[in-house]
Amino acid sequence: MTGLPLLTILGLIPLVGALVVMFAGERAARSIALVFSLVTMLGSFVLWAGFDVAATEQFQFTEVYPWIPVWGVSYALGIDGMALAMIVMSAILVPICIIAARNDVAMVGGRRHRGYFAWMLVLETFMIGVFAATDVFLFYVFFEAMLIPVYFLINNYGGENRQAAALKFLLFSLAGGLIMLVAVIAVFFQGAGGPQGFLVGNLTGLTMNPVVENLLFLGFFIAFAVKAPMWPVHTWLPDAATAARPATAVLLVGVLDKVGTYGMIRFCLQMFPHASEWATPVVITLALISIIYGAFLAIGATDMMRLIAYTSVSHFGFIVLGIFAMTSVGMAGSILYMVNHGFSTAALFLIAGMLVVRHGSKDVRDYGGWQRVTPVLAGTFLVAGMSGLALPGLGSFVSEFLVMMGTFQRYPVAGVISSVGIILAATYILVLYMRVFTGPSPGSRLVEVDGVVSYDDTLPEGHGTRGAAGAVDTTTHDAAAMHEPATQGGVGTMTRPLPSRFTVPDLNGREKLVVAPLIAIFLILGFFPRVALDVIDPAVTQTLHLVGVTDPAPAVGAQNGSAK
């Protein structure tokens, strides 16, 4: 280790912030948490600025200290471009979530401000640790420790069915973690042992019995598949994301789930290269099922938050597909996909949460015509949705394109099947937007004039008034009129009873502050993807070198060369 232990300092900042928040006043809790998260974000930018893309060693900013030498465990940290991208993404999302979560604790009770934001900061410390750990046992400690703050964020501060959802999340994660623990202990005995026997570098390139290597691969992969989440071990995700507050759902789906796909690259591929090739056909099959099945679940979902969670099952299928395509283009696309998915999912969850707060329902069927009521909210949701379906010009398009290109290089049939997921993604995003935001304004009356049926958007006097405190009054001063025939020139009937008209506020300044940086990131990564790829590419090259895989030769070029 040389210089300051930057990774340790970066991880300690939010942890210290959590302690300060717990001893602060209730009113100051969110502000203090925001300050510490912003300092952490600036620290991650310092790492990015100091990262050397031309370095030959795998990890930079390394720290190695003896922790439990008798067991071969070290406190070892270090990052490559992939880990750096994950840490920076996490550090950007946490302050955005804290700003967005201003009203979350008010729903639960003012006395719980401190715990809510303190758990968020504790979770940030563990997220930094899990991406920076270069000791397998230390990684496992952070991997399991993340369950604690997430469990309490869902169980204590979630919505309906939060306790059942938190328990299901915990049981699935613990089951996968325990399987991995057996593999962690077993892989130690495959190496040279010693005080630093759990270091990733010391467990890379080992010669193992093929059966043993395959079993160890499965031990790690199952845990990562649960975390990712992949079909068929994905069922905890929609329950947890639906029960959690939107800010918690962002950290759960946008960051924690990336630990699964990150672990597949860092540990499954690097430590068990032969087993990874052995398992590739099955893993690709599971990835394709996740892509298609998750998309169909999203199309059929009526709960808005559950729908967004199902889209992530499909997106993670693409990420895993790119990883196990074993091409530099596909793997770089997968890592970039992880980053883009984190930001696009954050925007969808947070904007949907803003909509739910205004209307009080997560059911898509309770909406319609909201672009007339909240045009700015509708516009930002549309941009987030376009990012989710990988519209050209937005960051997710670049990553999905790279994944598809890398897959076609080695597995063209899988590439063709996965392309169905692109069509389905457009379907569930556009159908969601149509159901929620298009159509007549809420509370419009359906009238028939001279045989022409249309909606009357006239707002009767006294409807949709706003109180002094800004609360929405959705009552009508003439409720009977809403159920009587609507007349115009003596002709017309109301075909169905409709709710009374109402007005709600569009995005306020704080909510725009939440959404604006996310949209800016969509555009930056869409038009200038090299900002991230320049850091990611060296990590991809090193990983594929350790696996012993090279890109397939272009088929067209080979044919042309032979013809000459």
VOGU-158924 format. One record per residue: x negated, z, y negated of N, C-alpha, C in turn; residue in one letter. Coordinates in steps of 0.001 Angstrom, whole numbers, plus 500000, padded with zeros to 6 digits. Example, Ala and Ser with C-alpha at 12.3 -4.5 7.8 and 13.67 -1.06 7.14 Angstrom:
REM VOGU-158924
486810507800505690487700507800504500486800507800503300A487150507080502250486330507140501060487100507870499970S
This chain:
REM VOGU-158924
499160500000501182500000500000500000499126500000498771M499443499146497790498718499115496538499704499254495397T499275499984494357500134500129493196501269501102493434G502292500991492573503443501876492653504309501552493872L504894502556494474505839502305495586507180501834495028P507237500591494602508396500085493872509671500131494703L509569499834495980510770499826496807511344501237496976L510457502204497145510929503591497245511577504032495941T510940503705494831511496504072493524512855503414493330I512945502133493686514204501415493523515309502059494356L514979502502495565515976503146496402516358504538495931G515430505225495285515704506594494823516555506628493561L516498505584492744517230505593491473518721505828491686I519415505045492530520838505335492722521095506668493422P520173507109494284520363508393494947520300509536493944L519339509465493030519267510467491951520522510367491095V520962509144490831522191508970490065523386509628490729G523469509539492046524580510175492762524558511689492571A523361512280492620523252513726492403523664514109490990L523246513308490004523618513588488615525128513471488439V525719512464489048527165512266488942527914513463489501V527453514015490615528154515142491229528143516389490368M527149516517489476527085517693488608527560517388487192F528019516166486966528503515783485643529994516066485534A530514515933484328531936516099484119532711514917484670G534008515149484906534823514094485487534868512857484592E534945513040483290535074511908482380533806511081482321R532665511740482536531385511038482400530898510406483699A531592510653484791531097510220486102530878508710486165A531883507945485766531757506489485876530658505960484975R530553506486483769529533506008482831528128506293483349S527937507476483908526619507829484443526285506943485635I527253506753486516527029505884487673526685504468487231A527351503989486195527083502642485695525663502525485151L525217503537484419523863503510483860522825503443484976V522962504278485986521980504287487076522025502973487868F523199502400488041523285501130488763522666499999487951S522803500031486637522182499011485788520662499135485812L520164500370485827518714500567485927518206500016487261V518955500246488323518580499697489639518581498175489616T519568497597488963519625496140488865518409495599488113M518039496236487018516850495805486276515599495947487138L515539497009487937514406497192488844514313496086489877G515460495609490361515444494501491318514939493221490657S515245493047489372514725491888488642513205491966488499F512684493179488363511229493368488301510599492915489623V511229493279490738510739492821492050510739491304492124L511830490700491668511940489245491710510830488598490886W510589489148489677509568488579488802508167488728489396A507925489808490147506603490043490715506394489464492093G507414488817492638507311488282493992506473487006493979F505519486911494892504613485775494974505096484820496075D505658483678495679506203482740496659505099482030497437V503859482093496940502749481421497623501978482355498547A502405483606498671501692484573499505501752484163500972A500694484459501682500633484105503106501159485215504010T501084486466503557501585487560504385503110487541504394E503688488089505458505138488035505590505829488947504591Q505301490156504395505974491128503539505130491443502308F505811491682501197505168492085499956505731493426499501Q505044494058498538505410495403498047505474496388499223F504539496264500139504590497057501360504219498514501114T504851499375501871504558500816501887504606501259503338E503575501935503779503548502437505159503024503865505134V503847504802505562503462506208505646503843506738507027Y503060507623507606503464508259508871504729509093508666P505668508962509554506881509766509472506980510668510704W507122510077511879507115510846513124506097510160514037I504800510399513808503762509664514552503868509812516063P504324510980516520504435511203517959505397510198518587V506408509820517849507385508850518342507050507422517914W505990507251517172505630505916516694506427505453515498G507088506379514795507972506026513682507227506155512367V507347505133511528506726505137510214507798504953509140S507495505489507953508300505142506781507648503885506208Y508162502733506591507533501458506252508540500551505568A508188500115504368509033499225503595508254497977503209L508963496899503027508368495643502584509453494588502533G509235493558501728510272492535501600509656491144501668I510416490232502245510126488813502107511214488227501213D511250486902501086512217486292500188513655486552500588G513917486596501904515271486863502373515715488268501986M514874489265502242515225490641501891515364490796500382A514494490129499624514578490208498164515907489664497669L516346488538498211517619487954497796518773488911498085A518742489574499245519806490507499591519810491733498669M518634492224498339518541493407497471519018493088496071I518610491945495538519040491566494189520550491350494155V521101490689495168522546490503495231523272491851495239M522781492791496044523404494118496117523322494826494779S522157494745494131521953495442492868522815494856491758A523153493585491834524040492987490831525492493375491093I525898493419492342527296493684492673527711495132492407L526801496086492578527190497493492428527678497798491007V526947497469489932527498497756488594528783496995488298P528903495774488821530147495033488632531303495784489285I531069496314490485532112497073491179532455498367490444C531466499016489881531722500260489154532569499992487919I532268498907487209533091498553486048534511498217486492I534627497463487571535947497066488056536750498243488585A536067499286489055536745500415489706537202501479488727A537268501138487477537637502137486468538973502799486771R539942502013487228541275502551487479541498502967488925N540530502729489784540719503074491198540917504571491381D540062505365490764540136506803490959541359507395490312V541879506739489279543093507234488646544261507180489617A544220506214490541545285506114491532545197507246492546M543996507765492724543777508777493749543874510180493173V543551510330491897543560511647491277542290511877490485G542428512318489243541273512457488359540217513406488850G540556514344489696539571515306490169538553514702491125R538757513459491512537862512883492516537007511759491929R536898511729490614536038510737489982534626510798490545H534071511983490558532645512128490859532312511667492276R533108512092493239532814511711494614532903510217494824G533863509584494194534067508149494372532838507363493938Y532357507637492732531219506887492212529901507365492817F529834508628493195528615509127493837528407508446495190A529480508280495960529346507607497250528907506157497078W529360505502496013528918504129495755527409504069495546M526871505024494798525429505036494544524648505388495805L525161506311496600524502506625497874524465505387498763V525563504660498786525621503434499582524588502423499089L524394502348497776523401501411497245521995501769497727E521679503049497769520374503472498293520185503015499728T521191503198500548521086502798501959521008501279502104F521701500554501229521637499097501301520233498600500983M519614499161499975518244498783499651517321499133500809I517514500303501391516674500737502502516793499855503718G518014499428504055518196498648505280517579497260505143V517592496694503938516993495379503750515474495444503587F514960496609503187513525496731502947512765497321504125A513444497896505098512766498571506204512009497574507075A510741497863507320509935497045508238509553497817509492T510091498993509655509987499777510885511351499717511564D511392499335512827512666499113513512513492500392513568V512828501523513815513574502781513892514114503163512523F513326502969511476513794503258510117514967502358509758L514888501100510159516025500194509937517273500742510609F517130501229511838518292501771512545518865502981511806Y518005503815511248518481504992510503519328504552509312V518836503605508539519608503114507397520863502377507862F520754501639508948521867500883509511523044501804509822F522750502952510419523801503907510762524206504761509560E523249505069508685523559505912507527524566505249506597A524573503929506538525532503230505670526980503527506054M527200503901507303528568504170507744529168505366507014L528337506317506628528849507557506043529539507312504703I528849506728503699529551506502502428530726505545502548P530607504517503403531718503577503540532929504274504154V532698505116505142533811505838505766534556506674504733Y533827507418503909534491508279502926535117507471501789F534511506344501426535117505504500388536456504946500840L536571504618502135537845504117502652538800505264502953I538331506266503667539196507351504134539737508201502991N538914508492501984539328509386500908539970508672499732N539607507413499517540041506748498293540790505448498544Y541035505103499791541725503864500099543216503972499897G543919502920500278545365502874500121546076503202501412G547121502459501682547949502712502855547146502491504136E547353503358505117546673503293506429545157503445506308N544704504104505267543258504211505046542564505022506133R543187506066506634542529506906507638542341506160508951Q543369505437509372543260504654510616542226503549510461A542221502899509301541266501808509071539837502338509024A539642503478508375538297504058508296537801504476509672A538690505036510473538303505450511824537965504241512692L538742503175512582538480501971513364537140501364512972K536872501309511659535577500822511180534442501654511760F534619502972511741533567503860512214533327503693513716L534391503616514490534246503510515941533595502191516352L534028501094515742533413499799516055531929499813515705F531611500326514515530219500321514054529352501244514893S529877502412515237529110503341516062528875502779517455L529878502121518009529711501540519347528597500498519338A528615499613518343527543498625518242526198499273517976G526198500301517127524948500984516808524335501701517993G525161502293518822524635503001519994524021502028520996L524643500867521142524047499847522017522690499425521485I522618499263520155521347498859519570520298499962519706M520711501225519629519755502332519761519032502264521104L519772501957522164519137501817523479518090500710523437V518441499587522791517502498474522699516307498819521813A516533499601520756515441500017519864514420500850520627V514898501786521422513993502634522199513274501803523266I514013500899523898513421500097524977512359499147524447A512577498570523263511604497605522753510298498293522381V510355499578522024509141500327521705508195500341522908F508758500511524100507933500595525301507430499224525756F507948498174525152507415496849525437506174496556524606Q505994497306523523504851497098522652503673497968523033G502715498040522101501495498804522367501677500291522126A502803500684521507503029502095521229502142502575520100G501835503861520110500980504416519071501776504896517871G501091505449516851501773506028515682502602505019514892P502259503735514988503009502709514269503666501727515241Q504111502258516340504643501410517405505955500736517081G506699501224516068507993500639515728507904499616514601F506718499360514070506603498366513011507010496989513530L507738496254512718508202494928513135507024494039513504V505964494114512712504793493287512990504161493580514335G504210494854514759503630495224516047504541494897517220N505795494569516939506742494217518000507052492727518007L506297491969517232506464490518517172505404489838518039T505809488837518763504864488095519594504532488750520912G505368489689521372505110490363522638505444489452523818L504738489655524901505042488951526145505898489865527015T507134489448527271508069490289528017508608489532529215M509091490300530160509845489720531260511095489054530689N511406487810531085512554487109530494513866487880530584P514105488544531699515350489299531852515384490460530870V514252491167530737514178492285529801514383491796528373V513733490699528026513877490167526666515324489773526374E515977489175527356517372488784527155518264490003526941N518041491059527705518846492270527567518600492942526212L517337492984525791517034493575524490517654492758523362L517596491448523476518247490585522490519731490915522389F520386491040523535521818491338523542522116492685522897L521236493671523139521445494984522539521471494919521025G520548494161520438520527493998518991521661493090518519F521878491982519234522834490985518771524261491539518743F524640492309519748526005492853519777526260493720518547I525301494568518205525453495415517017525577494569515760A524768493515515662524813492669514476526087491825514446F526586491425515609527823490652515657529010491498515194A529016492783515563530067493683515084529991493826513576V528777493986513066528604494188511631528908492921510859K528673491745511460528692490483510711529995490157509967A531177490127510476531651490292511845531953488933512477P531729488855513782532014487624514523533170487847515501M533841486765515795534843486825516856534118487086518182W534603487984519048535886488676519026535800490132518562P534694490529517934534521491934517519534720492067516010V535650491293515468535879491248514031537095492055513595H537854492589514521539197493078514198539199494291513272T538068494990513157538011496127512241538011495684510780W537521494470510506537313494043509122538610493907508327L539615493148508793540826493016507969541508494343507692P541507495259508667542114496570508439541348497348507377D540021497347507480539207498100506523539294497494505132A539208496170505026539246495525503718540603495676503056A541664495704503852543007495852503293543260497266502816T542776498251503566542999499651503201542083500111502074A540919499505501931539945499935500927540373499493499536A539849500185498523539997499718497157539209498416497004R539600497553496070538902496270495929537394496411495753P536926497382494974535490497549494775534796497922496080A535431498775496868534869499130498175534856497936499105T535934497138499073535989495943499915534870494970499565A534521494883498284533425494000497865532116494452498494V531818495749498411530570496248498980530575496153500505L531750496300501103531859496225502562531648494799503051L532397493856502491532355492471502962531215491699502303V530972491984501016529977491221500291528551491599500602G528318492861501006526943493318501223526734493837502646V527524494829503058527260495467504350527337494490505504L528299493586505461528419492638506560527200491725506654D526494491530505533525292490690505551524168491330506362K524235492636506564523218493300507375523222492719508785V524404492318509275524483491732510605523732490417510704G524002489492509787523314488199509832521843488330509431T521554489246508517520156489524508167519396490021509398Y520003490923510158519360491467511350519132490417512424G520044489448512510519840488381513498518553487617513219M518278487362511940517061486632511587515835487527511723I515913488723511142514742489596511091514326490101512461R515287490454513311514948491118514567515220490240515794F516429489675515893516737488887517097515813487688517223C515692486908516169514863485709516244513384486048516270L512973486987515421511539487257515287510972487987516495Q511681488971517020511140489770518114511466489190519489M512561488420519590512974487879520889513197486374520782F512153485610520502512338484165520276512847483418521497P512334483732522687512775483023523884514226483365524234H514572484621524075515949485024524335516900484400523308A516425484232522085517259483601521058517589482170521446S516589481436521952516846480072522409517763480072523625E517569481042524508518428481169525698519890481402525308W520124482204524280521487482572523896522119481596522908A521346480647522386521839479772521323523146479060521669T523305478455522845524584477762523125525793478682523023P525668479897523541526796480837523480527040481286522047V525971481581521313526121482048519933526755480966519069V526330479730519236526922478637518465528403478481518808I528745478651520075530158478582520467530964479672519785T530436480893519776531116481999519099531236481736517599L530202481153517010530241480840515583531331479823515276A531449478799516117532480477779515905533881478375516053L534051479256517032535350479928517187535661480757515958I534664481469515445534862482285514245535289481418513068S534654480258512917534988479366511801536448478928511872I536865478440513030538216477891513166539264478991513234I539008479990514062539985481064514266540196481864512980Y539088482193512296539219482936511045539997482165510001G539803480844509957540529480022508991542021480006509288A542393479865510558543821479860510908544464481222510627F543729482305510881544268483629510554544504483752509055L543588483207508253543750483257506805544968482461506360A545173481298506964546319480468506595547629481194506884I547681481942507976548911482607508361549116483978507748G548120484533507072548228485889506533549149485928505324A549875487020505178550735487220504007550210488320503095T549376489207503618548731490222502794547512489588502108D547461489667500790546428488971500037545029489444500406M544836490763500526543520491305500848543119490961502290M544080491011503179543794490654504574543421489171504670R544080488347503895543777486927503890542328486690503472L541886487354502402540513487190501929539533487675502989I539880488768503677539005489270504744538880488257505875A539982487614506234539922486604507297539054485413506890Y539083485046505617538211483945505188536751484289505448T536412485564505340535024485965505570534635485811507038S535571486024507947535283485779509364534872484323509557V535582483420508892535254482002508976533909481704508328S533664482282507158532401482030506452531205482549507245H531354483711507859530245484235508648529964483366509860F530984482671510350530738481708511415529779480626510958G529952480147509730529027479153509181527616479725509059F527518480969508599526199481582508418525465481686509754I526157482169510780525530482304512106525185480932512670V526037479959512435525764478603512901524462478073512308L524270478269511015523046477816510368521813478529510878G521957479823511189520821480591511696520363480048513050I521321479848513959520962479469515327520862477956515512F521035477205514426520682475788514498519175475629514612A518432476679514225516967476703514363516305475552513615M516788475274512414516138474303511538515878474970510200T514862474501509495514518475108508213515636474915507201S516263473748507213517354473485506275518551474384506586V518907474484507859520052475299508237519856476769507953G518658477291508251518415478713508016518346479027506532M517709478162505749517690478369504296519108478344503747A519934477413504263521327477371503845522076478629504215G521787479202505382522468480428505809522125481599504899S520850481733504564520459482840503687521072482664502304I521043481434501791521690481174500503523196481384500609L523769481055501761525201481272502016525526482762501924Y524657483600502467524875485045502369524986485494500919M524105484963500090524120485325498665525387484806498001V525685483530498189526861482943497555528155483577498047N528213483865499333529416484498499871529618485882499255H528538486617499041528657487929498425529320487857497062G528919486886496255529472486778494904530876486175494905F531119485155495726532450484536495737533493485490496311S533137486225497354534070487203497921534330488338496942T533296488747496219533476489782495196534504489336494169A534390488091493708535336487594492712536755487562493269A536916487098494500538257487021495086538882488401495239L538136489344495797538682490684495994539015491359494659F538109491263493697538310491971492438539453491364491626L539523490030491572540608489402490816541942489626491519I541953489549492836543186489864493565543609491303493314A542624492205493243542944493596492931543559493752491553G543070492996490580543649493031489233545092492555489261M545367491552490075546733491037490195547644492062490862L547145492705491918547947493690492634548284494873491731V547348495300490897547606496399489966548751496038489029V548821494786488623549861494364487685551238494274488341R551259493860489600552559493626490238552923494697491252H551923495395491787552198496472492725552430496032494146G552079494805494488552299494321495846551119493463496275S550764493570497567549742492707498152550345491528498896K551658491520499023552336490491499800552414489198498991D551844488144499532551839486851498837553252486376498552V554196486733499417555577486268499260556278486887498065R555707487927497488556305488566496322555873487914495012D555070486867495111554525486240493902555091484844493722Y554593484175492700555013482824492374555101482652490874G554456481615490363554551481322488938553694482176488031G552722482864488580551969483803487746550990483129486793W550713481845486973549851481195485997550548481068484646Q551887481131484627552625481134483374552572482489482693R552407483535483498552406484894482962551000485351482584V550034485067483469548639485473483244547733484266483450T547663483355482490546907482114482689545405482325482872P544807483282482171543373483509482317543065484074483699V543873485011484152543687485564485496543837484456486537L544830483605486358545039482510487303543850481556487295A543318481264486121542179480359486032540937480913486700G540663482203486502539481482798487130539656482890488643T540881483154489091541127483183490532540920481792491129F541333480767490402541150479402490893539663479063491023L538858479473490039537418479222490109536814479952491303V537214481216491491536711481972492640537135481323493948A538376480828494000538839480153495194538083478865495454G537795478120494376537023476889494530535617477194495059M535060478321494633533772478727495184533910479052496672S535021479683497037535247480002498437535384478783499324G535934477688498788536065476472499599534917475498499377L533865475943498668532631475176498494532840473898497700A533402474035496502533575472895495606532218472468495049L531913471171495045530647470716494446530509471193492998P529305471627492655529050472192491341528988473699491351G529472474318492435529405475767492588528421476106493714L527858477303493641526765477670494535527086477551496004G528302477891496400528652477868497819528598476464498403S528792475438497563528705474070498068527296473766498579F526296474190497814524912473919498206524601474581499542V524971475837499682524650476553500917525401475978502109S526681475646501933527435475083503050526904473694503418E526518472923502423525950471602502682524652471723503477F523798472681503121522537472860503837522776473312505269L523740474218505465524068474658506825524546473484507673V525425472672507101525945471527507852524825470532508159M523965470277507167522874469334507381521929469838508476M521571471117508417520688471673509431521301471663510815G522616471885510887523298471861512180523332470447512759T523633469477511927523677468090512395522316467615512888F521232468179512333519901467765512776519675468029514259Q520191469156514742519910469542516127521150469533517010R522309469871516448523539469957517236524651469186516529Y524641467871516608525632467080515872527072467354516292P527301467630517572528673467914518012529177469195517357V528343470235517320528722471473516647528959471227515161A528166470338514574528365470010513168529718469370512919G530127468481513807531427467829513660532557468841513781V532461469715514784533516470724514977533588471665513774I532438472071513261532433473004512133533013472378510873S532940471052510768533482470400509575534989470594509459S535658470890510565537083471203510509537313472450509652V536364473377509702536479474582508898536508474302507414G535854473229506978535875472873505557537280472471505128I537956471690505973539334471273505672540260472485505667I540081473369506643540936474556506722540688475488505536L539428475558505059539133476394503898539883475903502668A539904474592502477540670474039501360542151474370501513A542624474377502761544041474670503010544383476095502627T543630477090503147544052478470502880543823478873501426Y542837478319500765542632478659499352543702478028498476I543956476747498664544924476053497817546356476520498086L546675476792499345548009477316499661548197478694499034V547170479538499094547252480849498461547493480713496964L546714479848496324546894479680494881548289479141494577Y548758478191495360550086477618495122551174478680495244M551087479512496274552128480512496497552138481595495425R550969481941494927550881483058493989551048482617492541V550457481489492185550335481176490760551178480001490286F551585479104491159552332477945490690553829478175490809T554599477238490249556045477362490267556573477955488985G557849478260488956558450478817487736557975480234487474P558152480688486267557782482053485928558597483032486751S558027484188487087558781485199487836560048485600487095P561158485643487817562414486038487207563189484895486595G562708483653486733563436482509486200564755482328486952S565713481727486258567016481501486877567132480052487317R567636479856488513567844478511489039569229478048488603L569270476967487826570547476476487304570710475011487656V571963474595487693572283473202487979573070472639486805E572552471582486214573199470955485071573359469467485370V574600469016485421574881467610485710574204467141486993D574195467997487990573629467630489275572134467788489378G571472468217488308570029468405488305569727469895488373V568972470302489381568618471712489560567289471968488870V567229473017488047565994473370487346565982474864487112S564841475349486630564681476766486351564819477002484857Y565583477999484515565756478381483120564768479498482806D563734479198482010562714480179481676563014480925480383D564239480764479875564580481460478636564591482961478884T563932483713478045563859485159478205564937485804477355L565966486349477981567027486987477202566488488144476383P567120488382475265566672489465474389566762490801475111E565705491578475025565682492883475673565031492880477027G564699491673477586564067491609478903562560491639478741H561891492313479668560437492274479693559806492969478512G560314494076478080559727494789476950558560495629477417T557697495975476493556516496764476803556579498076476033R556330499159476739556344500463476106555124500698475253G555104501810474563553999502105473663552702502300474407A552770502788475638551549503044476412551038501794477117A551740500680476963551283499448477599551847499235478984G552748500107479441553318499952480773554353498836480766A554462498163481872555397497052481967556767497573482335V557793497131481599559166497488481899559831496273482527D560052496344483809560623495196484512562136495307484653T562770496249483977564210496405484075564903495430483136T566149495162483414566952494306482532568078495127481929T568407494790480672569487495499480001570844494918480344H570853493865481149572108493236481548571973492770482991D571846493758483876571548493435485274572639492575485906A573870492790485490574954492038486115574819490547485844A574251490228484676574120488807484321573201488079485277A572273488798485902571332488155486815571997487735488123M573179488257488388573869487922489629575131487103489394H575440486812488141576612486017487819576222484555487692E577156483656487809576849482235487652576200481959486307P575136481198486319574464480824485084575108479557484556A575554479590483343576290478456482798575512477812481681T575705476538481536575160475786480430576120474637480180Q576845474709479049577854473692478783578991473760479784G579264474955480297580378475140481202580085474735482627G578842474264482918578515473813484264577293474561484751V577249474936485999576035475528486566576334476766487365G575588476957488432575731478139489263574358478646489634T574254479946489813572996480547490270573038480618491783M572092479976492427572149479843493881571640481077494607T570850481952493945570351483148494616570051484208493575R570231485497493902569878486553492945568373486634492779P567910486747491580566494486798491285566157488065490525L564930488551490616564533489723489847564546489413488361P564644490442487566564674490267486120563321489785485610S563339489117484461562115488625483852561247489788483398R559948489593483365559062490640482897557798490018482336F557105490772481522555830490332480965554755491318481376T553551490806481628552418491645482000551206491171481215V550235492032481007549053491620480242548147490722481061P547482489804480385546466488982481016545188489803481119D544089489196481548542838489925481690542421490555480363L542048491824480421541559492489479220540041492335479133N539441492931478113538011492772477890537166493284479030G537532494438479600536751494995480708536824494097481931R538012493583482211538174492722483379537434491392483203E537407490880481993536627489664481736535136489936481918K534709491152481565533306491521481762532956491571483246L533917491891484084533711491905485531533596490484486077V534479489605485609534583488267486181533511487323485637V533180487449484358532286486484483702530934486333484396A530219487429484729528921487230485388529033486584486758P530120486829487463530292486214488779530457484698488647L531278484275487682531456482836487474530150482206487000I529412482917486154528115482402485698527161482195486868A527172483120487820526305482997489002526737481813489856I528066481592489990528538480404490720527898479146490156F527920479037488827527437477822488165525923477705488242L525222478821488046523755478787488094523270478357489475I523817478985490514523395478637491874523941477277492314L524972476792491622525494475475491936524651474354491368G524156474541490143523379473499489484521867473716489600F521453474965489803520018475257489908519736476117491145F520048475606492344519857476413493562518401476748493836P517474476000493216516061476279493450515681477676492977R516445478247492071516171479614491628516099480551492823V517017480384493762517029481212494967516230480589496107A516315479284496264515658478639497403514140478724497335L513572478743496137512114478868496024511618480183496613D512447481212496571512094482513497152512433482550498634V513525481902499005514009481954500385513174481085501321I512778479911500875512103478940501757510854479487502450D509951480210501750508788480741502472509157481682503605P510199482487503411510635483388504475511154482602505668A511851481513505408512361480670506489511206480050507270V510222479535506536509062478912507193508337479902508086T508121481124507582507426482138508369508228482541509594Q509530482691509440510369483093510568510368482035511664T510551480777511303510557479714512308509194479567512971L508118479846512212506779479816512819506647480907513872H507181482106513557507117483194514526507974482900515757L509083482225515540509944481863516669509313480736517486V508472479933516842507840478815517537508702477578517572G509523477391516546510446476257516498510070475367515325V510120474070515524509892473101514454511131472238514272T511260471654513093512409470799512821512353469540513675D513501469077514158513514467824514916513162466648514019P512518465650514592512151464460513826513399463664513478A513450463089512281514617462277511899514801461112512865P515991460966513409516258459925514403516118458531513806A516591458352512584516538457034511959515110456634511696V514315457576511176512915457281510899512150456935512159G512445457625513254511751457365514511512072455966515029A513334455562514879513715454234515341513034453152514516Q512999453378513186512339452407512327510855452297512640N510243453468512914508814453462513209508518452732514507G509361452923515511509116452261516786509336450756516687S510242450359515804510511448934515646509316448215515051A508607448933514181507434448328513584506310448211514597K
